[in-house]
Amino acid sequence: MSNNVDYLNNIISYQANTPFIYGCHNFYPQRGTALPYDFFIDCSKRFKHFGIHTAAFVSSQVGKMGPWNVEDSLPTLEQDHNLPIDVQAMHLFASGLIDDVIIGNAYASEEELRALSEVNRYQLMLHVDYVKQISDIEKPQHFRRGDMNEIVIRSTMPRVTYKDIPNPPHDNEEEFQRGDVLIGNDNFGIYKNEFQIVLKPHKEPRKNKIGSIAKDELFLLDFIKPWTKFKLTGK
């Protein structure tokens, strides 16, 4: 799958039985040689166009055994070389183009296998460093409003569900940075208890900072499009 060429079209032209065809990307033991994301997307779309089952590789950060005598980690995507294994998998699944994730090197740790088993392939589950104890407002299923903006990701149902729950101001004087998790406080009128994730820095004392998305996962915010579902979990 990792070569953006027309051989698949040629195979399909012979009336191939596509349910019996599987596509798999390559892995790249040498750092600096794995696929850039845009090229990965172009290659993968060729297979998904025909409904073909697809796979790509993630890499253990502790495994040292690979097929060659060079092993700098074995992902499909160059961007994933240094990421935790579960974040690599979230990256692949978030593309909407990969069905199976394979660990390229051996042996993954028990902790890595557990983290990988907990990945939700159907929606992002972002890890948050909370500034205080989590409340019910952060726990629900979230989705981004369809009328999106460039400053924040808005999940507005919590302001309806928890409209009568007090939320006094706290952690609200600093300039909020990308990945900060916010909730409208008692001074925000109808927007009290609206849930937001910051995309661009800004100040707004009517919002409380309750935590920040894990640094390794900040790039995944780009995958939260209008109506995209997502959840949060403690780090």
Secondary structure by P-SEA (a helix, b strand, c coil): ccccccaaaaaaaaccccccbbbbbbbbccccccccaaaaaaaaaaaaaacccccbbbbbccccccccccccccccccccccccaaaaaaaaaaaccccccccccccccaaaaaaaaaccccccbbbbbcccccccccccccccccccccccccccaaaaaacccccccccccccccccbbbbbcccccccccbbbbbcbbbbbccccccccccccccccccccccccccccccc
